């Protein structure tokens, strides 16, 4: 057996962070801009989750998704249900929900 054939690191229970990604992807004949908040372990994982999202939801190949920026954000800055659900035990989202209801 060669070295590296088995994973030696456990990926379960890693600390997760919130990331905001921006970029573009082809949507029919137009190029659509996007801003998406994701929960990921690191920047590489956040990029993978964006590629996976657009591949499954829009049928776009990874090479056509252009990610321009990936920035770590505070979870309370996001209105995405996925982010709120992931961090609801550790952060207070009452101010985020109040602002969203006013709009």
SVG drawing of the C-alpha trace seen along z (x, -y; Angstrom):
<svg xmlns="http://www.w3.org/2000/svg" viewBox="-41 -48 45 50">
<polyline fill="none" stroke="black" stroke-width="0.4" points="0.0,0.0 1.4,-3.4 1.8,-6.3 -1.3,-8.5 -3.7,-5.8 -5.7,-6.1 -6.8,-9.4 -5.0,-10.0 -7.0,-13.1 -10.5,-13.1 -12.7,-15.6 -15.6,-15.2 -16.1,-18.0 -13.9,-20.6 -14.7,-24.2 -16.9,-25.7 -16.8,-29.4 -19.1,-31.6 -17.8,-32.8 -19.2,-35.2 -18.4,-34.4 -19.0,-36.6 -18.5,-35.9 -20.3,-35.1 -21.7,-32.1 -23.3,-31.6 -27.1,-31.5 -28.4,-30.9 -27.2,-33.6 -26.3,-36.0 -23.6,-36.0 -25.2,-36.2 -23.4,-37.8 -23.9,-36.1 -23.2,-36.6 -23.6,-33.5 -22.9,-32.9 -21.8,-29.4 -20.7,-27.5 -17.3,-25.8 -14.2,-24.7 -11.8,-26.9 -11.6,-28.9 -10.9,-25.8 -13.9,-24.1 -16.0,-27.2 -15.0,-27.2 -15.8,-23.5 -19.3,-24.1 -20.0,-27.0 -19.0,-24.8 -21.2,-22.0 -24.1,-24.4 -24.1,-25.8 -23.5,-22.3 -26.5,-20.9 -28.9,-23.8 -28.0,-25.2 -26.1,-22.4 -23.0,-24.6 -19.6,-22.9 -17.0,-24.0 -14.8,-25.5 -17.6,-28.0 -18.2,-29.3 -15.9,-32.3 -15.4,-32.9 -14.0,-36.4 -13.7,-36.6 -14.0,-34.5 -14.1,-36.4 -14.6,-35.1 -17.5,-37.0 -19.1,-37.1 -22.2,-34.7 -24.4,-37.6 -23.7,-39.5 -25.6,-36.9 -29.3,-36.5 -28.8,-33.0 -30.8,-30.3 -27.9,-27.9 -25.6,-30.2 -28.2,-31.1 -29.0,-27.4 -25.3,-26.5 -24.5,-29.2 -27.8,-29.7 -26.4,-28.0 -23.4,-30.2 -24.5,-33.6 -27.4,-36.0 -29.4,-36.5 -32.3,-38.6 -30.9,-41.8 -30.4,-40.2 -34.1,-39.0 -35.4,-42.4 -33.6,-44.1 -34.8,-41.6 -38.4,-42.0 -38.2,-45.8 -37.2,-45.6"/>
</svg>
